[in-house]
Amino acid sequence: MTPKHPSESLTVLTDLVLPSETNHINNLFGGELLARMDRAASIAGQRHSRCITVTASVNHVAFAKPISLGSVVTIEAKVSRAFRSSMEVYIDVWVEDRISGIKTKANEAIYTFVAVDENGKPVEVAPIIPETELEKKRYDAALRRKQLSLVLAGKMKPEEATELKALFV
């Protein structure tokens, strides 16, 4: 299978925060943001795999800054690493200042998707070749995150998590 670059899966969604999507203090509901991130990450996974993708897990979400009513929100998602049939998708959320146009990072998340066929059976995906320094950093860290998830789920023995152990030795 021919390797791909993370940039090939880049998905950018820009939208406005409307009143029906906010809580009592006029900030975007966390669940609404999660849904938007899920859609962007799914598209990124589909672009990488050229298959149907399903959410396997939400591995990390950081709600660093509230996103207020009327804000322009841009969600950028791209595959940071591919394994056999799963893909880690890293998501950055930006809020654009209405007056200056300056974008500030508000949130980030890491989702895992699995590529499947029409019957829901996992299919193999192409590996990733990171290009930028940030892509390389995220690519390397993805294996550690995967090992940690497997250890916590009881699917890998801690002593087998070599990438994780290397952080502590």
C-alpha positions as CSV (number, residue, x, y, z in Angstrom):
1,M,0.0,0.0,0.0
2,T,1.4,3.4,-1.0
3,P,2.2,5.6,2.0
4,K,0.4,9.0,2.3
5,H,1.2,12.3,3.8
6,P,-0.9,13.8,6.6
7,S,-1.6,16.9,4.4
8,E,-3.6,14.6,2.0
9,S,-6.2,14.1,4.7
10,L,-6.4,17.7,5.8
11,T,-10.0,18.7,6.5
12,V,-11.0,22.3,7.4
13,L,-14.5,23.1,8.6
14,T,-15.4,26.7,9.3
15,D,-18.7,27.7,10.9
16,L,-20.5,30.3,13.0
17,V,-21.7,29.7,16.6
18,L,-25.4,30.2,16.7
19,P,-27.7,30.9,19.7
20,S,-29.2,27.3,19.6
21,E,-25.7,25.9,20.0
22,T,-24.8,27.7,23.2
23,N,-25.2,27.2,27.0
24,H,-26.6,29.6,29.6
25,I,-23.5,31.8,29.4
26,N,-23.5,32.0,25.6
27,N,-20.6,29.7,25.0
28,L,-20.7,26.8,22.5
29,F,-21.9,23.5,24.1
30,G,-19.0,21.1,24.5
31,G,-21.1,18.4,22.9
32,E,-21.7,20.5,19.9
33,L,-17.9,21.1,19.5
34,L,-17.3,17.3,19.9
35,A,-19.8,16.6,17.1
36,R,-18.2,19.1,14.8
37,M,-14.7,17.6,15.6
38,D,-16.1,14.1,15.0
39,R,-17.4,15.1,11.5
40,A,-14.1,16.8,10.5
41,A,-12.0,13.8,11.8
42,S,-14.3,11.3,10.0
43,I,-13.8,13.2,6.7
44,A,-10.0,13.3,7.3
45,G,-10.0,9.5,7.9
46,Q,-12.1,8.9,4.8
47,R,-9.7,11.0,2.8
48,H,-6.8,9.0,4.0
49,S,-8.3,5.5,3.7
50,R,-10.8,6.1,0.9
51,C,-13.2,4.0,2.9
52,I,-16.1,4.4,5.3
53,T,-14.7,5.4,8.8
54,V,-16.2,4.9,12.2
55,T,-15.2,6.5,15.5
56,A,-13.4,4.0,17.7
57,S,-12.5,6.4,20.5
58,V,-12.1,10.0,21.6
59,N,-8.7,9.7,23.2
60,H,-8.2,13.3,24.3
61,V,-10.1,16.5,24.3
62,A,-8.9,19.8,25.8
63,F,-11.5,22.6,26.2
64,A,-8.8,25.2,26.7
65,K,-10.9,28.3,25.9
66,P,-14.6,28.9,25.7
67,I,-16.0,29.7,22.3
68,S,-18.6,32.5,22.5
69,L,-21.8,33.1,20.6
70,G,-21.2,34.6,17.2
71,S,-17.6,33.3,17.0
72,V,-16.2,32.0,13.7
73,V,-14.8,28.6,14.5
74,T,-12.4,26.7,12.3
75,I,-11.7,23.0,12.9
76,E,-8.6,21.5,11.2
77,A,-8.3,17.7,11.3
78,K,-5.7,15.4,9.7
79,V,-4.5,11.8,10.2
80,S,-1.4,11.9,12.4
81,R,-0.7,8.2,12.2
82,A,-2.1,5.1,10.6
83,F,-1.9,1.6,12.1
84,R,-3.4,-1.6,10.5
85,S,-7.0,-0.4,10.1
86,S,-7.1,2.4,12.6
87,M,-6.0,6.0,12.2
88,E,-5.3,8.6,14.8
89,V,-6.7,12.0,13.8
90,Y,-5.4,15.1,15.5
91,I,-7.8,18.0,15.6
92,D,-7.1,21.7,16.2
93,V,-9.9,24.2,16.9
94,W,-9.3,27.9,16.2
95,V,-11.4,30.9,17.0
96,E,-11.2,33.9,14.7
97,D,-11.3,37.4,16.2
98,R,-14.1,39.3,14.4
99,I,-12.2,42.6,14.3
100,S,-8.6,41.6,13.7
101,G,-9.1,38.3,11.9
102,I,-6.4,36.8,14.1
103,K,-7.0,33.1,14.9
104,T,-6.4,31.7,18.4
105,K,-6.2,28.1,19.3
106,A,-9.1,27.3,21.5
107,N,-9.2,23.5,21.7
108,E,-7.7,20.3,20.5
109,A,-8.6,16.7,20.4
110,I,-7.3,13.3,19.3
111,Y,-9.8,10.8,17.9
112,T,-9.2,7.3,16.6
113,F,-11.1,6.0,13.6
114,V,-11.3,2.6,11.9
115,A,-11.7,2.2,8.2
116,V,-14.4,-0.4,7.4
117,D,-16.0,-1.9,4.3
118,E,-19.7,-1.8,3.5
119,N,-20.3,-4.7,6.0
120,G,-18.5,-2.9,8.8
121,K,-15.5,-5.2,8.6
122,P,-12.1,-3.4,9.3
123,V,-9.9,-2.9,6.2
124,E,-6.2,-2.1,6.0
125,V,-5.1,1.5,5.5
126,A,-2.0,3.1,4.0
127,P,0.8,4.2,6.4
128,I,1.6,7.8,7.0
129,I,4.8,9.6,6.2
130,P,5.0,12.8,8.2
131,E,6.6,15.9,6.6
132,T,6.6,18.8,9.0
133,E,8.2,18.9,12.5
134,L,4.7,19.1,14.1
135,E,3.5,16.1,12.0
136,K,6.6,14.1,13.0
137,K,6.1,14.9,16.7
138,R,2.4,13.9,16.5
139,Y,3.3,10.8,14.5
140,D,5.9,9.6,17.1
141,A,3.6,10.4,20.1
142,A,0.7,8.4,18.4
143,L,2.4,5.1,19.1
144,R,2.8,5.9,22.8
145,R,-0.8,7.0,23.0
146,K,-1.9,3.7,21.3
147,Q,0.2,1.7,23.7
148,L,-1.2,3.5,26.7
149,S,-4.7,2.9,25.5
150,L,-4.0,-0.8,25.0
151,V,-2.4,-1.1,28.4
152,L,-5.3,0.6,30.1
153,A,-7.8,-1.6,28.2
154,G,-5.9,-4.7,29.3
155,K,-5.0,-5.6,25.7
156,M,-1.3,-5.1,26.2
157,K,1.0,-6.0,29.1
158,P,2.7,-2.9,30.5
159,E,6.1,-4.5,29.9
160,E,5.3,-4.9,26.2
161,A,4.7,-1.1,25.8
162,T,8.2,-0.4,24.7
163,E,7.6,3.2,23.5
164,L,6.0,4.1,26.8
165,K,8.8,2.5,28.8
166,A,11.3,4.5,26.9
167,L,9.9,7.7,28.4
168,F,10.6,6.5,31.9
169,V,14.0,4.7,31.5
